[in-house]
Amino acid sequence: MKGALEPPAPAGTAPRPRPSAVTAKDVARATATRRRRSASLKLWAGAVCTLLVVVPVALAQVLPLPGANDQDLSKRRLPPLTDGHLLGTDQLGRDLLSRVLHGGQVSLSIGVLAVVVSGLIGIVAGAAAGYFGRWIDTVVSRLLEAQMSLPLLMMLLLVVALFGPSVTVITCVIAVAQWPEVARLTRSLVLVEREKPYVAAARVLGLRQAAILARHVIPNIVRQASLVVLLLLAQAVLLESALSYLGAGPQRPFATWGRIISDGQDYITTSWWLVTLPGLVIVLLVVGVNLLGDGLRDRTRRRVTEASS
C-alpha cells in the first residue's frame, strides 16, 4: 500500500542504507572536481608543449642536422619542407631548424641558469627578511621596492651596455632582475610558518634561529617558492630573446631565438617562415611553462587545503 512504512529489518542484520541524494552528475559538477580536472589538463598540456620544445633542443647535437652556421647561398630562403629542410632556410642558406634548435640551447641555458640564481637569491633573502624581521626585513623590503620601481628592460639594456653582452653578464642581469618576485613570496610564506607550533617547539629545544630557518622553515616553503621560479623561466627566455632582438644579447657566433627573428624581419613579407616559425617555438615554450606552473600551483593548493581540513 502506498505510503505504508517499510517493515523493520530482521534482528541481527545490518540496516538498509538510504539512497544518497548526491548523484554522479552532482559530483562531476562540483567545484573541487572541476578544479582537479582543470589542474590535470593544465599539467598535461603544459608538459606536452614544453617537451615538444625542450627535447629537440636538448638533442640538437645528435640529430642528423646541418651545422647551424653552414651557409649555402644557392639555397637561400627555401620555404619549409623543401629540399630536405623541414623549416626551410634563411637568407644565407642556413638550415632554419638547426639554427632554432642550437639557438634554443643558448636561450634555455641562459634562462635556466638565471632562474636558478634568482631563486636562490630570492629564497635566502626573503626567508631571512620574513623570519628575523627588524633591520634585515627593512633592508630587503627597501631593495625590493627600489628595484621593482625601475623599468625592467631599460635597466637590463643599461647594465649590458656597461659590462658587455656576454652570456655570463646576461645571465646575472636577468637573475638580479627576477629575484624580487621570489623574495616577496618567500617572505610572506615564512611570516606564516614562523608562527606555527613546530617553530616554537624548536626554540624551546634550544635550536639556533639560523638552524630553525634552514632545517625546518625553508623546507616547508621551498615547494611553493619553486613554482614561482618555474614560472619565471618563461619570463627569462622572453627577456633574453628581447635583448638578442635588440642586439644586446650574446654575440655571434651564438645563434639565439631573438637574433634569428631580428635577422629575418627584413624578409617577413616574402619569407614569412624566417620570423613566424622561431616565434611559434618561443610561444609554445612560454605557454607550456605557464600551463605547467599553473597546474602544479593548483595541485599544491588543493593538497594544502585538504591537509588543513
PyMOL commands that set and color helices and strands:
alter all, ss='L'
color gray80, all
select helices_A, chain A and resi 24-29+31-58+73-75+96-132+134-148+152-163+167-193+197-204+209-245+257-267+273-308
alter helices_A, ss='H'
color red, helices_A
deselect
rebuild
show_as cartoon
